[in-house]
Amino acid sequence: MTRFVTKAAALTAAVFPLVSTGVAGAQSQAVDEKTGPVSFANIASVRISTQGQPGGALITETQRSPLLPGQSKLGSDRVSVPKDDGERKTFGGHYQIDLGRYSNGNPYPSGVASRDHNVVAALQATTVPTAVAETNYALRDTWQGGAKAIDSTVLVLEGAKTSVDCTGPGKLTGTSTLSRLWVRQGGSLGIVPMPAGNAGLQLKNLRLGPPGDITNASKETTLSDLKLTRVGAFDQLIRQDGWRGGDFTAVAGWRAEITTHVKDASGAALQDVQTSIVLGGVSCSVPKGFVAKAGNQAGGANASQAPVPTQVPAGYLGAAAPDTGSDGSRVPLSIGLLFGGVFFGAVALLLGRRRKSGTD
């Protein structure tokens, strides 16, 4: 996976330093930035790939715990993915993930209220790292959907909560829960039981199209398979390079794997598109020999000090991103978004050439 670090990230670190204090004595008590206890929290990230084509990923702002006791919380302005035209081009244009609060139409079933998300990475007063992500999630397909927001909703995770707590090397916890799971099958949204533990849910032939435009794709014949599981390993998260693990790491999250079988009007197969979505991805890590400090731990994300804005900026990861030279810099955000925007255009062009060669 091509790693992504922007110069904007360095600017963010300068504006919002990891150690936010003017007391030299307090700085000396900060945890180590590279190896010390740390937690991360991300509300939604996506990776898209097709057979024989390079993939890319859109990763929203990731909260990182500060070096002193405190917390970093996702801003309330992030209510959907994509949130602007740049992200929409990278995402493909057909999918939208709503993140709890809505204003332009209700994407949720009746009785599911609009709510603010709570996404926090924290370092407790005991130096124990924790993280939590909780909200309602709705995946919509605007290509297949109707006029109302709810008519395009395919998947809803109601009352979803993921959390991690790294009290010590021998006491790591990660949990992923939800109140109800809704899936559109047979034309209507209905409640589907989610298996407990590591067992995943697999559904076939859902009325769900590809994330972006593909030449000659038919809404009538294109269907998708869905696999929904709990995140159980660090590598199952979709993350930026700045999101690190440690000697002992706990993770949680919801991972949706969508395989879209794109077909034309006659039912001929055009392409399979794989879309991986991680909702509420969180992790915490501690090094070998870590021992929590004495004191009362508030638990969860309720750290004892005021919020410290500490986050890895949103960005794009491309498996075939342009080379930026050997100066150690990575793909700038604007270039990455542009590169991701041409992804489905390239797929469409390739499919057009294949169809033409097949008729020669």
KOLNU-390657 format. One record per residue (C-alpha): residue in one letter; chain; x, y, z. Coordinates in steps of 0.02 Angstrom, whole numbers, plus 50000, padded with zeros to 5 digits. Last residue first. Example, Ala and Ser with C-alpha at 12.3 -4.5 7.8 and 13.67 -1.06 7.14 Angstrom:
BEGIN
<atom S, A, <50684, 49947, 50357>> <atom A, A, <50615, 49775, 50390>> 
//
This chain:
BEGIN
<atom D, A, <49309, 49684, 48270>> <atom T, A, <49166, 49663, 48395>> <atom G, A, <49271, 49601, 48542>> <atom S, A, <49399, 49737, 48512>> <atom K, A, <49264, 49868, 48535>> <atom R, A, <49198, 49790, 48695>> <atom R, A, <49373, 49782, 48769>> <atom R, A, <49410, 49962, 48719>> <atom G, A, <49251, 50022, 48802>> <atom L, A, <49291, 49924, 48959>> <atom L, A, <49461, 50007, 48969>> <atom L, A, <49386, 50179, 48946>> <atom A, A, <49258, 50148, 49083>> <atom V, A, <49392, 50087, 49202>> <atom A, A, <49499, 50241, 49164>> <atom G, A, <49351, 50355, 49198>> <atom F, A, <49320, 50259, 49358>> <atom F, A, <49492, 50304, 49424>> <atom V, A, <49500, 50481, 49354>> <atom G, A, <49441, 50558, 49518>> <atom G, A, <49570, 50463, 49620>> <atom F, A, <49710, 50553, 49529>> <atom L, A, <49626, 50720, 49558>> <atom L, A, <49604, 50683, 49743>> <atom G, A, <49786, 50631, 49758>> <atom I, A, <49847, 50784, 49665>> <atom S, A, <49751, 50900, 49783>> <atom L, A, <49810, 50805, 49938>> <atom P, A, <49994, 50813, 49892>> <atom V, A, <50069, 50641, 49854>> <atom R, A, <50214, 50605, 49970>> <atom S, A, <50372, 50699, 50019>> <atom G, A, <50536, 50610, 50055>> <atom D, A, <50639, 50715, 49934>> <atom S, A, <50654, 50570, 49812>> <atom G, A, <50528, 50623, 49680>> <atom T, A, <50341, 50640, 49686>> <atom D, A, <50298, 50483, 49588>> <atom P, A, <50114, 50483, 49538>> <atom A, A, <49996, 50368, 49634>> <atom A, A, <49978, 50189, 49576>> <atom A, A, <49916, 50107, 49736>> <atom G, A, <49829, 50269, 49781>> <atom L, A, <49795, 50331, 49957>> <atom Y, A, <49688, 50487, 49973>> <atom G, A, <49678, 50606, 50120>> <atom A, A, <49596, 50667, 50278>> <atom P, A, <49715, 50749, 50400>> <atom V, A, <49794, 50650, 50543>> <atom Q, A, <49723, 50727, 50701>> <atom T, A, <49765, 50815, 50862>> <atom P, A, <49653, 50957, 50923>> <atom V, A, <49681, 50949, 51112>> <atom P, A, <49517, 50933, 51207>> <atom A, A, <49516, 50990, 51389>> <atom Q, A, <49589, 50878, 51524>> <atom S, A, <49530, 50728, 51623>> <atom A, A, <49497, 50607, 51482>> <atom N, A, <49320, 50546, 51455>> <atom A, A, <49350, 50438, 51301>> <atom G, A, <49306, 50271, 51379>> <atom G, A, <49355, 50261, 51561>> <atom A, A, <49372, 50399, 51691>> <atom Q, A, <49530, 50321, 51757>> <atom N, A, <49563, 50368, 51937>> <atom G, A, <49745, 50376, 51981>> <atom A, A, <49905, 50276, 51980>> <atom K, A, <50002, 50274, 51818>> <atom A, A, <49977, 50133, 51694>> <atom V, A, <50121, 50013, 51670>> <atom F, A, <50195, 49983, 51497>> <atom G, A, <50333, 49850, 51495>> <atom K, A, <50316, 49820, 51308>> <atom P, A, <50235, 49967, 51220>> <atom V, A, <50050, 50016, 51220>> <atom S, A, <49926, 50029, 51078>> <atom C, A, <49748, 50087, 51046>> <atom S, A, <49638, 50066, 50893>> <atom V, A, <49478, 50131, 50817>> <atom G, A, <49385, 50110, 50651>> <atom G, A, <49208, 50176, 50667>> <atom L, A, <49153, 50121, 50494>> <atom V, A, <49274, 50030, 50378>> <atom I, A, <49219, 50017, 50197>> <atom S, A, <49294, 49901, 50066>> <atom T, A, <49231, 49915, 49887>> <atom Q, A, <49275, 49783, 49758>> <atom V, A, <49216, 49811, 49580>> <atom D, A, <49185, 49664, 49463>> <atom Q, A, <49182, 49704, 49278>> <atom L, A, <49078, 49693, 49119>> <atom A, A, <48976, 49535, 49136>> <atom A, A, <48843, 49512, 49002>> <atom G, A, <48666, 49528, 49067>> <atom S, A, <48593, 49600, 48906>> <atom A, A, <48579, 49774, 48983>> <atom D, A, <48762, 49773, 49035>> <atom K, A, <48834, 49694, 49192>> <atom V, A, <48932, 49753, 49344>> <atom H, A, <48952, 49622, 49479>> <atom T, A, <48981, 49730, 49633>> <atom T, A, <49081, 49651, 49774>> <atom I, A, <49052, 49745, 49937>> <atom E, A, <49157, 49713, 50093>> <atom A, A, <49090, 49805, 50245>> <atom R, A, <49205, 49820, 50396>> <atom W, A, <49140, 49878, 50566>> <atom G, A, <49266, 49935, 50695>> <atom A, A, <49377, 49880, 50838>> <atom V, A, <49563, 49865, 50874>> <atom A, A, <49681, 49826, 51018>> <atom T, A, <49870, 49837, 51002>> <atom F, A, <50019, 49773, 51101>> <atom D, A, <50195, 49809, 51037>> <atom G, A, <50128, 49962, 50950>> <atom G, A, <50014, 50016, 50807>> <atom R, A, <50026, 50169, 50698>> <atom W, A, <49909, 50290, 50609>> <atom G, A, <50027, 50416, 50528>> <atom D, A, <50035, 50311, 50369>> <atom Q, A, <49849, 50335, 50344>> <atom R, A, <49722, 50201, 50384>> <atom I, A, <49598, 50073, 50318>> <atom L, A, <49584, 49950, 50463>> <atom Q, A, <49595, 49764, 50428>> <atom D, A, <49783, 49769, 50456>> <atom F, A, <49755, 49803, 50642>> <atom A, A, <49655, 49643, 50664>> <atom G, A, <49478, 49599, 50721>> <atom V, A, <49367, 49723, 50632>> <atom R, A, <49188, 49661, 50650>> <atom T, A, <49112, 49588, 50493>> <atom L, A, <48990, 49633, 50354>> <atom K, A, <48998, 49541, 50187>> <atom L, A, <48893, 49608, 50045>> <atom D, A, <48864, 49542, 49868>> <atom S, A, <48812, 49664, 49732>> <atom L, A, <48696, 49671, 49582>> <atom T, A, <48699, 49746, 49407>> <atom T, A, <48561, 49679, 49292>> <atom E, A, <48428, 49814, 49303>> <atom K, A, <48541, 49962, 49339>> <atom S, A, <48641, 49924, 49182>> <atom A, A, <48823, 49970, 49160>> <atom N, A, <48861, 50023, 48981>> <atom T, A, <49015, 50125, 49030>> <atom I, A, <49057, 50120, 49215>> <atom D, A, <49014, 50269, 49325>> <atom G, A, <49061, 50263, 49508>> <atom P, A, <49031, 50171, 49673>> <atom P, A, <48961, 50017, 49583>> <atom G, A, <48777, 49969, 49600>> <atom L, A, <48673, 49899, 49743>> <atom R, A, <48512, 49799, 49727>> <atom L, A, <48580, 49658, 49834>> <atom N, A, <48620, 49492, 49751>> <atom K, A, <48698, 49400, 49898>> <atom L, A, <48711, 49430, 50085>> <atom Q, A, <48850, 49380, 50204>> <atom L, A, <48851, 49422, 50390>> <atom G, A, <49009, 49390, 50489>> <atom A, A, <49047, 49277, 50637>> <atom N, A, <49187, 49347, 50745>> <atom G, A, <49076, 49373, 50897>> <atom A, A, <48889, 49388, 50876>> <atom P, A, <48792, 49368, 50714>> <atom M, A, <48700, 49523, 50654>> <atom P, A, <48512, 49499, 50641>> <atom V, A, <48436, 49583, 50487>> <atom I, A, <48305, 49720, 50505>> <atom G, A, <48219, 49768, 50343>> <atom L, A, <48235, 49901, 50209>> <atom S, A, <48128, 49869, 50055>> <atom G, A, <48153, 49819, 49872>> <atom G, A, <48186, 49633, 49893>> <atom Q, A, <48327, 49665, 50014>> <atom R, A, <48379, 49834, 50083>> <atom V, A, <48479, 49802, 50242>> <atom W, A, <48451, 49866, 50420>> <atom L, A, <48558, 49820, 50570>> <atom R, A, <48497, 49862, 50745>> <atom S, A, <48569, 49919, 50911>> <atom L, A, <48752, 49905, 50867>> <atom T, A, <48912, 49838, 50947>> <atom S, A, <49098, 49829, 50912>> <atom T, A, <49214, 49800, 51061>> <atom G, A, <49403, 49806, 51086>> <atom T, A, <49490, 49767, 51250>> <atom L, A, <49673, 49752, 51298>> <atom K, A, <49725, 49696, 51472>> <atom G, A, <49886, 49597, 51469>> <atom P, A, <49992, 49731, 51387>> <atom G, A, <49906, 49864, 51495>> <atom T, A, <49750, 49970, 51513>> <atom C, A, <49730, 49976, 51324>> <atom D, A, <49546, 50019, 51297>> <atom V, A, <49455, 50011, 51130>> <atom S, A, <49283, 50065, 51072>> <atom T, A, <49158, 50040, 50932>> <atom K, A, <48977, 50095, 50941>> <atom A, A, <48837, 50080, 50814>> <atom G, A, <48666, 50141, 50867>> <atom E, A, <48589, 50098, 50699>> <atom L, A, <48701, 50026, 50565>> <atom V, A, <48603, 50057, 50406>> <atom L, A, <48631, 49980, 50233>> <atom V, A, <48547, 50010, 50064>> <atom T, A, <48481, 50187, 50077>> <atom S, A, <48428, 50260, 49908>> <atom D, A, <48243, 50272, 49946>> <atom I, A, <48281, 50349, 50117>> <atom A, A, <48355, 50503, 50032>> <atom K, A, <48197, 50532, 49930>> <atom A, A, <48198, 50536, 49739>> <atom G, A, <48243, 50353, 49713>> <atom G, A, <48402, 50252, 49727>> <atom Q, A, <48502, 50149, 49603>> <atom W, A, <48632, 50281, 49560>> <atom T, A, <48613, 50371, 49729>> <atom D, A, <48673, 50217, 49822>> <atom R, A, <48663, 50257, 50007>> <atom L, A, <48759, 50187, 50156>> <atom A, A, <48686, 50244, 50322>> <atom Y, A, <48783, 50250, 50486>> <atom N, A, <48714, 50296, 50658>> <atom T, A, <48840, 50359, 50786>> <atom E, A, <48980, 50302, 50900>> <atom A, A, <49169, 50302, 50887>> <atom V, A, <49276, 50274, 51042>> <atom A, A, <49459, 50278, 51086>> <atom T, A, <49568, 50239, 51238>> <atom P, A, <49751, 50260, 51284>> <atom V, A, <49803, 50231, 51467>> <atom T, A, <49918, 50371, 51524>> <atom T, A, <49836, 50362, 51699>> <atom A, A, <49764, 50536, 51667>> <atom Q, A, <49684, 50457, 51512>> <atom L, A, <49749, 50481, 51337>> <atom A, A, <49603, 50501, 51218>> <atom A, A, <49545, 50471, 51040>> <atom V, A, <49365, 50529, 51013>> <atom V, A, <49225, 50506, 50886>> <atom N, A, <49052, 50550, 50952>> <atom H, A, <48927, 50574, 50811>> <atom D, A, <48786, 50699, 50818>> <atom R, A, <48609, 50635, 50804>> <atom S, A, <48462, 50631, 50683>> <atom A, A, <48335, 50507, 50750>> <atom V, A, <48301, 50329, 50693>> <atom G, A, <48114, 50305, 50719>> <atom S, A, <48070, 50279, 50537>> <atom P, A, <48214, 50210, 50435>> <atom Y, A, <48366, 50321, 50403>> <atom P, A, <48417, 50428, 50253>> <atom N, A, <48317, 50580, 50313>> <atom G, A, <48324, 50725, 50190>> <atom N, A, <48442, 50872, 50175>> <atom S, A, <48477, 50905, 50360>> <atom Y, A, <48560, 50748, 50428>> <atom R, A, <48657, 50700, 50584>> <atom G, A, <48714, 50521, 50602>> <atom L, A, <48859, 50490, 50485>> <atom D, A, <48784, 50475, 50311>> <atom I, A, <48889, 50373, 50189>> <atom Q, A, <48862, 50419, 50007>> <atom Y, A, <48892, 50311, 49855>> <atom H, A, <48869, 50355, 49671>> <atom G, A, <49003, 50488, 49638>> <atom G, A, <49161, 50383, 49622>> <atom F, A, <49237, 50407, 49794>> <atom T, A, <49383, 50510, 49727>> <atom K, A, <49266, 50624, 49629>> <atom R, A, <49153, 50643, 49781>> <atom E, A, <49301, 50683, 49893>> <atom G, A, <49346, 50831, 49784>> <atom D, A, <49163, 50883, 49764>> <atom D, A, <49134, 50896, 49951>> <atom K, A, <49084, 50794, 50105>> <atom P, A, <49101, 50620, 50033>> <atom V, A, <49072, 50544, 50156>> <atom S, A, <48948, 50627, 50272>> <atom V, A, <48921, 50730, 50430>> <atom R, A, <49097, 50800, 50459>> <atom D, A, <49055, 50976, 50520>> <atom S, A, <49037, 50912, 50699>> <atom G, A, <49225, 50904, 50722>> <atom L, A, <49307, 50740, 50771>> <atom K, A, <49373, 50741, 50950>> <atom S, A, <49552, 50738, 51015>> <atom Q, A, <49573, 50700, 51200>> <atom G, A, <49677, 50744, 51350>> <atom P, A, <49816, 50676, 51458>> <atom L, A, <49982, 50729, 51379>> <atom L, A, <50050, 50660, 51215>> <atom P, A, <49884, 50687, 51128>> <atom S, A, <49771, 50545, 51065>> <atom R, A, <49753, 50539, 50877>> <atom Q, A, <49594, 50578, 50780>> <atom T, A, <49586, 50522, 50598>> <atom E, A, <49510, 50641, 50470>> <atom T, A, <49427, 50541, 50331>> <atom I, A, <49516, 50413, 50225>> <atom L, A, <49479, 50393, 50039>> <atom A, A, <49567, 50242, 49965>> <atom G, A, <49635, 50191, 49796>> <atom G, A, <49646, 50037, 49689>> <atom P, A, <49749, 49992, 49537>> <atom Q, A, <49655, 49898, 49400>> <atom G, A, <49666, 49716, 49347>> <atom Q, A, <49501, 49672, 49429>> <atom T, A, <49433, 49827, 49511>> <atom S, A, <49479, 49923, 49669>> <atom I, A, <49400, 50039, 49796>> <atom R, A, <49452, 50077, 49975>> <atom V, A, <49343, 50177, 50095>> <atom S, A, <49361, 50260, 50265>> <atom A, A, <49235, 50310, 50397>> <atom I, A, <49231, 50378, 50576>> <atom N, A, <49414, 50365, 50624>> <atom A, A, <49486, 50350, 50800>> <atom F, A, <49667, 50328, 50852>> <atom S, A, <49751, 50285, 51017>> <atom V, A, <49927, 50301, 51086>> <atom P, A, <50040, 50233, 51223>> <atom G, A, <50223, 50274, 51188>> <atom T, A, <50333, 50219, 51042>> <atom K, A, <50342, 50364, 50920>> <atom E, A, <50270, 50512, 51018>> <atom D, A, <50342, 50459, 51186>> <atom V, A, <50222, 50500, 51327>> <atom A, A, <50228, 50674, 51401>> <atom Q, A, <50299, 50694, 51576>> <atom S, A, <50445, 50805, 51520>> <atom Q, A, <50320, 50919, 51435>> <atom A, A, <50232, 50951, 51602>> <atom G, A, <50394, 51011, 51680>> <atom A, A, <50423, 51132, 51536>> <atom V, A, <50255, 51215, 51563>> <atom G, A, <50186, 51302, 51409>> <atom T, A, <50069, 51162, 51363>> <atom S, A, <49994, 51084, 51208>> <atom V, A, <50105, 50935, 51171>> <atom L, A, <50044, 50863, 51005>> <atom P, A, <50057, 51034, 50926>> <atom F, A, <49903, 51101, 50837>> <atom V, A, <49964, 51237, 50717>> <atom A, A, <50133, 51155, 50688>> <atom A, A, <50061, 50980, 50680>> <atom T, A, <49933, 51041, 50555>> <atom L, A, <50071, 51116, 50448>> <atom A, A, <50163, 50950, 50448>> <atom A, A, <50004, 50864, 50393>> <atom A, A, <49980, 50992, 50257>> <atom K, A, <50148, 50937, 50189>> <atom T, A, <50056, 50777, 50153>> <atom V, A, <50089, 50598, 50208>> <atom F, A, <50019, 50452, 50110>> <atom R, A, <50088, 50276, 50103>> <atom T, A, <50069, 50169, 49951>> <atom M, A, <50000, 50000, 50000>> 
//
